[in-house]
Amino acid sequence: MGTFRFDERMGLGAAFGSGEESDLLLRLLKHKVKGRYHGKQYIYHPAKQETPERAFSYGRGFGAIYKKAVMDYHFFIMLPIFVLRIAKGALNIALYKDKKTRISSLRGRIQGFIAYKIRRDHG
């Protein structure tokens, strides 16, 4: 079994502002690494003010992880799920307030999916 590392292009302060933990889990699944689920464990993040900038950054990570799941890890079921999430995001713009933040999130998701480049050197 090889070494598994976070994709340094994903996460807080990176070009794709989220998804590093999901990427690591997807990579472990791809390599059939066994593990244990601890349902009583959780990670706590303090509530933060959602801004259009933050929504865009997180959205880019969201789009990148879906592209990586499909194109690199070959979890093809993730493509229609991504399309449905994009459609839901567009519908939410029409249904809810805070349109600027929701538009930023949707733009980030689409841009992240398009902009993320698959690398073959991560193992």
C-alpha positions in Angstrom: 0.0 0.0 0.0 1.3 3.4 -1.0 1.4 6.7 0.8 -1.8 8.8 0.6 -1.5 12.5 0.8 -3.9 15.5 0.5 -4.0 17.2 -2.8 -2.3 20.5 -2.0 -4.4 22.3 -4.7 -7.5 21.7 -2.5 -8.5 23.1 0.8 -8.4 26.3 2.8 -6.2 28.9 1.0 -5.7 26.8 -2.1 -6.9 27.4 -5.6 -9.8 25.0 -5.0 -11.0 26.0 -1.5 -12.5 22.7 -0.3 -12.7 19.0 -1.0 -9.4 17.8 0.3 -10.9 15.4 2.8 -13.4 14.1 0.2 -10.5 13.6 -2.2 -8.5 11.6 0.3 -11.5 9.4 1.1 -12.2 8.8 -2.6 -8.6 7.9 -3.3 -8.7 5.4 -0.4 -11.9 3.9 -1.8 -10.3 3.7 -5.3 -7.3 1.7 -3.8 -9.7 -0.5 -1.8 -8.1 0.5 1.5 -10.1 -1.0 4.4 -11.1 1.1 7.4 -13.6 1.5 10.1 -16.6 3.9 10.4 -17.1 5.6 13.8 -20.6 7.0 13.7 -20.3 8.8 17.0 -17.2 10.8 15.8 -17.7 14.2 14.2 -15.7 17.2 13.2 -16.9 20.6 14.4 -16.4 23.8 12.4 -17.6 27.0 14.0 -20.3 28.8 12.0 -18.8 31.4 9.7 -20.4 34.2 7.8 -21.2 33.0 4.3 -19.9 35.5 1.8 -19.9 35.4 -2.0 -16.1 35.0 -2.0 -16.2 32.1 0.4 -19.0 30.4 -1.5 -17.1 30.8 -4.8 -13.9 29.3 -3.2 -15.8 26.3 -1.7 -17.7 25.9 -5.0 -14.4 25.6 -6.9 -13.4 22.8 -4.6 -16.8 21.1 -5.0 -16.4 21.2 -8.8 -12.8 20.0 -8.7 -13.6 17.0 -6.5 -16.5 15.9 -8.8 -14.2 16.1 -11.8 -11.5 14.2 -10.1 -14.0 11.5 -8.9 -15.2 11.0 -12.5 -12.0 11.5 -14.6 -9.3 10.2 -12.3 -11.0 7.8 -9.9 -13.5 6.5 -12.5 -16.5 6.8 -10.2 -18.8 7.6 -13.1 -21.9 7.7 -11.1 -20.7 11.1 -9.7 -21.2 12.8 -13.1 -25.0 12.7 -13.1 -25.0 13.6 -9.4 -22.8 16.6 -10.2 -25.3 17.7 -12.9 -28.2 17.3 -10.5 -26.3 19.4 -7.9 -25.7 22.1 -10.5 -29.4 22.1 -11.4 -30.4 22.3 -7.8 -28.0 25.2 -7.3 -29.6 27.0 -10.2 -33.1 26.4 -8.8 -32.0 27.6 -5.4 -31.0 31.0 -6.9 -34.6 31.4 -8.0 -36.1 30.2 -4.8 -34.1 31.8 -2.0 -32.7 35.2 -1.0 -28.9 35.8 -0.8 -28.8 35.4 -4.6 -25.3 36.9 -4.9 -23.8 34.2 -2.6 -25.7 31.4 -4.4 -24.7 32.6 -7.8 -21.1 32.8 -6.6 -21.3 29.2 -5.4 -22.8 27.9 -8.6 -20.2 29.8 -10.7 -17.4 28.3 -8.5 -18.7 24.8 -8.9 -18.8 25.1 -12.7 -15.5 26.8 -12.9 -13.9 24.3 -10.5 -15.0 21.4 -12.7 -13.7 23.0 -15.8 -10.4 24.4 -14.4 -9.2 21.4 -12.4 -6.4 19.6 -14.2 -6.0 15.9 -13.5 -2.4 14.9 -12.5 -1.1 11.4 -12.8 1.6 11.7 -10.1 -0.4 11.4 -6.9 -0.4 7.7 -6.6 
